[in-house]
Amino acid sequence: MPNRDRDVTGIGALADPVRRELYRFVAAQPHPVSRDEAAAATGIARHQAKFHLDRLEADGLLQSDYARLTGRSGPGAGRPSKRYRRSLAQIAVSLPPREYELAGRLMAEAIAESTRTGTPAIDVLRTLAHDYGRELGSTATAGRAPADAQAALEVAIRVLGEHGYEPREGPAASEVYLANCPFHALAQAQTELACTMNLALIGGVSDALAPHGPRTRLCPDPSRCCVVLSAAPDPG
């Protein structure tokens, strides 16, 4: 899942018009750019270019290295200069959070597996999404089962909240609705497909919290995610 704090910081760095212009220049070049080149291209002082380029690097938008720009080496060649290039990291912010990259990856893997084995793609997708959710739940608990049903529900709420589902208390006691569907646009066009992924993924989270994992059920509503959670029944 995306690092939203990092993404917001990176996008915020581009709010400054000078920084934005520097970033555009560096990103458009086929080779790393020195501070002098960036300053000359954008018409600002070198010390300003240094400040803003280093800020863009600190915020994850640029990467840097050092090289002697004269092409010479040895005594008299001068000190290496710092050069900048666009970072390989992808920066994206969506409000509310969406996970189309995850959906695309799961569906691509499902299609490839279906082609290889002949298993219906929807069945493979269900398994992949469930395994992904189970991994999220297992990571959250470090392999230690929650003490009771309420603790398990709280872990599920935390995990799903961290991954864009926006849990909300439902009208019924101990029920939790998910105010945001991370696959919203897909759900509008392919409701069954998106709901299959959501139910399997959230079910995987729940299974990782056994024996007290919350119950999950489909309850489609265009205003929210189609899955509703509730605490597992008291075994007593």
C-alpha positions in Angstrom: 0.0 0.0 0.0 1.1 3.5 -0.6 3.0 5.6 2.0 0.5 8.4 2.2 2.5 10.6 4.6 5.4 10.5 2.3 3.2 11.2 -0.7 1.5 14.2 0.9 4.9 15.6 1.9 6.2 15.2 -1.6 3.2 16.8 -3.2 3.4 19.6 -0.6 7.0 20.3 -1.6 5.7 21.2 -5.1 3.4 23.8 -3.8 6.3 26.3 -4.0 6.4 27.7 -7.6 10.2 27.9 -7.6 10.6 24.3 -6.4 8.0 23.2 -8.9 9.8 24.8 -11.8 13.1 23.2 -10.7 11.5 19.8 -10.4 10.0 20.2 -13.9 13.4 21.1 -15.3 15.3 18.2 -13.7 12.6 15.7 -14.6 12.7 16.7 -18.2 16.4 16.1 -18.6 17.8 12.9 -19.9 20.8 13.2 -17.6 21.5 14.3 -14.0 21.5 18.1 -13.5 24.0 20.2 -11.5 23.0 23.1 -9.3 24.5 25.5 -11.8 22.5 24.1 -14.7 19.3 24.2 -12.7 19.9 27.7 -11.5 20.7 28.9 -15.0 17.7 27.2 -16.6 15.2 28.6 -14.0 16.8 32.0 -13.6 17.5 31.9 -9.9 20.6 32.3 -7.8 22.8 29.2 -7.2 22.3 29.2 -3.5 18.5 29.3 -4.0 18.7 26.4 -6.4 20.8 24.4 -3.9 18.3 25.0 -1.1 15.3 24.0 -3.2 17.0 21.0 -4.9 18.1 19.6 -1.5 14.5 20.1 -0.2 13.1 18.2 -3.2 15.6 15.4 -2.5 14.7 15.3 1.2 11.1 15.0 0.3 11.7 12.0 -2.0 11.1 13.7 -5.3 14.8 13.8 -6.5 17.8 11.6 -6.1 21.4 12.7 -6.3 25.0 11.6 -6.9 28.4 13.3 -7.3 30.6 13.6 -10.4 33.4 15.8 -11.7 31.8 17.8 -14.4 35.2 18.6 -16.1 35.6 15.0 -17.1 39.1 15.0 -15.6 40.4 13.1 -12.6 43.4 13.4 -10.2 45.0 16.6 -8.8 43.6 19.8 -10.2 40.4 18.2 -11.5 38.3 20.0 -8.9 35.8 18.8 -6.3 32.9 16.5 -7.5 29.7 18.4 -8.0 26.3 17.3 -6.7 23.9 16.3 -9.5 20.1 15.6 -9.3 17.7 13.5 -11.2 14.1 12.5 -10.8 13.5 9.9 -8.1 12.3 6.4 -9.0 9.7 6.6 -6.3 6.1 7.2 -7.5 4.2 9.9 -5.7 0.4 9.8 -5.8 -2.3 11.1 -3.4 -6.0 10.3 -3.8 -8.7 11.6 -1.4 -10.4 9.5 -0.4 -7.7 6.8 -0.6 -7.9 4.5 -3.7 -6.0 1.3 -4.4 -6.2 0.9 -8.1 -2.6 -0.2 -8.4 -3.3 -3.1 -6.0 -6.5 -4.0 -7.9 -4.6 -4.1 -11.2 -1.8 -6.2 -9.7 -4.2 -8.7 -8.2 -6.2 -9.0 -11.4 -3.1 -9.3 -13.6 -1.8 -12.1 -11.4 -5.2 -13.8 -11.5 -5.4 -13.7 -15.3 -1.9 -15.0 -15.6 -2.6 -17.9 -13.2 -5.9 -18.6 -14.8 -4.3 -18.8 -18.3 -1.6 -21.2 -16.9 -3.9 -23.5 -14.9 -7.3 -23.2 -16.5 -8.8 -22.2 -13.1 -11.5 -19.5 -13.5 -9.9 -16.0 -13.1 -12.5 -14.9 -10.5 -11.6 -17.9 -8.3 -7.9 -17.1 -8.5 -8.6 -13.5 -7.8 -10.6 -14.5 -4.7 -7.7 -16.6 -3.4 -5.1 -13.9 -4.1 -7.1 -11.2 -2.4 -7.7 -13.4 0.6 -4.0 -14.3 0.9 -3.1 -10.6 0.7 -5.6 -9.7 3.4 -4.4 -12.6 5.6 -0.8 -11.3 5.2 -2.0 -7.8 6.4 -3.6 -9.3 9.4 -0.7 -11.5 10.3 1.7 -8.6 10.0 -0.4 -6.5 12.3 -0.5 -9.1 15.1 3.1 -10.4 14.6 1.6 -13.9 14.7 -0.1 -13.4 18.2 -3.8 -14.1 18.2 -6.0 -11.3 19.8 -7.3 -12.2 23.3 -11.0 -12.0 22.5 -13.5 -11.0 19.8 -13.5 -7.3 20.7 -9.7 -7.1 20.5 -9.8 -8.9 17.1 -12.4 -6.5 15.8 -10.2 -3.5 17.0 -7.2 -5.0 15.1 -9.2 -5.4 12.0 -10.5 -1.8 12.2 -6.9 -0.6 12.6 -5.6 -2.6 9.7 -8.5 -1.7 7.4 -8.2 2.0 8.4 -4.5 2.0 7.6 -5.4 0.7 4.1 -8.0 3.2 3.1 -11.3 1.6 4.1 -12.3 4.3 6.7 -14.1 2.1 9.3 -17.1 3.7 10.9 -19.4 2.4 13.7 -22.6 1.0 12.2 -26.2 1.6 13.3 -26.3 -1.9 14.8 -24.4 -2.7 18.0 -20.8 -4.0 17.3 -21.2 -3.6 13.5 -18.6 -1.7 11.6 -19.2 -0.2 8.2 -16.4 0.8 5.8 -17.1 4.3 4.5 -14.6 4.2 1.7 -14.2 1.5 -1.1 -10.5 1.6 -2.2 -11.7 0.2 -5.6 -14.5 2.7 -6.0 -14.3 3.4 -9.8 -13.9 -0.3 -10.5 -16.9 -1.0 -8.3 -19.0 1.4 -10.3 -18.2 -0.5 -13.6 -17.6 -4.0 -12.3 -19.5 -4.4 -9.0 -19.2 -8.1 -8.6 -15.5 -8.1 -9.4 -14.7 -5.3 -6.8 -17.0 -6.8 -4.2 -15.3 -10.2 -4.7 -11.9 -8.6 -4.0 -13.1 -6.6 -1.0 -14.9 -9.6 0.7 -11.9 -11.9 0.1 -9.3 -9.4 1.2 -11.2 -8.4 4.4 -12.0 -12.1 5.0 -8.3 -12.8 4.9 -7.7 -10.1 7.5 -10.3 -11.7 9.7 -8.9 -15.3 9.2 -5.5 -14.0 10.3 -7.1 -13.0 13.6 -8.6 -16.5 14.4 -10.0 -17.8 16.6 -11.7 -14.5 17.3 -11.7 -12.9 13.8 -14.7 -10.7 13.1 -17.5 -11.9 10.9 -17.8 -10.4 7.4 -20.8 -10.1 5.2 -21.8 -8.5 1.9 -24.1 -5.5 2.3 -23.8 -3.5 -1.0 -24.4 0.2 -0.8 -23.2 2.7 -3.4 -22.1 5.1 -0.7 -19.6 2.8 0.9 -17.7 -0.4 0.7 -19.9 -3.5 0.2 -18.5 -5.3 3.3 -19.7 -5.0 6.9 -17.9 -6.4 9.9 -19.1 -7.4 13.3 -17.5 -9.0 16.3 -17.4 -12.7 16.4 -20.0 -14.3 18.7 -19.0 -14.9 22.3 -18.2 -18.6 22.6 -19.8 -18.6 26.0 
